[in-house]
Amino acid sequence: MDSSNFAPPCRQLTPPFHQIPASCSTVDVRVIDTNTYLYLKPGAFYEPAIPSDGPRVPSYCFLLSHGDRHLVFDLGVRIDWQNYAPQIRHQWVDNRSSDIEAIVWSHNHFDHTGDPSRPDGTVLDSDAVGREIREINFDNTGLRIGRLAAFDYFGDGSFYLLDAPGHTAGHMCALARTTAYPPSFVFMGADACHHPGVLRPSQYLPLPRPLPGGDPVGCGGCPGDLLMQLASWKSPNEPFYHLARGQFFPDYAEAIDTVAKIQELDAAGNVVVLLAHDNSLEEHLPLFPQLLNDWLVQGLRDTTIWSFCKEIGHDQWV
């Protein structure tokens, strides 16, 4: 293979040091596949647009258990889709256990859930009847995880809600401490972006050559080098994609800033980033009722971090 046209290996930058507060408290994390799928038009969520009708993507939510206290981060798409508010049925559509103390909505979109107070809202008033609704305020917590303002949900450093605006005002991500010694964390990225190629590669996590795990795209040879030939891609330390301007990122500057903050945490070897609609995770994630807590020992991050490359088709080669 003639590698004379390949870019030279890039210099990997060390991400800014961000000390996550120490704690011996953890939460049990279980990933729930809601068994509902969406088709995301690439050009609406990330660019350059892939010439396709859009990938079929899951909607993940998370069950967090802290002793006998349980909460769910996001709910995915409701199964009884016929009971969505009319606005959602028109645009998108052709039992909560008493043990759950709280539902945390990362933001107010139908695949996570929305605002019942508006006539054109995306959930029904009945969805909130009899339930305490609380808005998380990050202004006075004085706490940060990396560069993201944080709220310590249980008060012991086991689970943080993170201010991650851009996709919507008030959009949140979350960080769960899955082991204390050594410390490991699951970062729930919600809809901060809709494809891991918006996060990776980065200046802190450049594309390895060759990619770990062999040939992800069925091209043979050294796929890390082959990926360098993407017509739309310029550097092995820049993401394959960038956020698309438009309705899904109304505060574009905030959205870009949020992605940059997540990239710093994404480069940490003891953090695994799980986006709500990342279809490259499907064949790798242990699903409910299995625990995700031993992901570091099981090598989940190493297995999945570049697995999205397999969807990059031959039609994108130069």
Sequence and secondary structure as in RCSB ss.txt:
>XXXX:A:sequence
MDSSNFAPPCRQLTPPFHQIPASCSTVDVRVIDTNTYLYLKPGAFYEPAIPSDGPRVPSYCFLLSHGDRHLVFDL
GVRIDWQNYAPQIRHQWVDNRSSDIEAIVWSHNHFDHTGDPSRPDGTVLDSDAVGREIREINFDNTGLRIGRLAA
FDYFGDGSFYLLDAPGHTAGHMCALARTTAYPPSFVFMGADACHHPGVLRPSQYLPLPRPLPGGDPVGCGGCPGD
LLMQLASWKSPNEPFYHLARGQFFPDYAEAIDTVAKIQELDAAGNVVVLLAHDNSLEEHLPLFPQLLNDWLVQGL
RDTTIWSFCKEIGHDQWV
>XXXX:A:secstr
   TTS                 S   EEEEEEEEEEEE  HHHHEES  SSS  EEEEEEEEEEETTEEEEE  
 S S GGGS HHHHHHH     TTEEEEE SSSSTTT   TTSTT SS GGGTTTS       TT   EETTEEE
EESSSSSSEEEEE  SSSTT EEEEEEEEETTEEEEEEEETS SSGGGT S SSS   SS TTS SSS  S HHH
HGGGBTT   TTS S EE  STT SSHHHHHHHHHHHHHHHTSTTEEEEETT GGGTTT  BTTS  TTHHHHTH
HHHHTTGGGGG  GGGB 
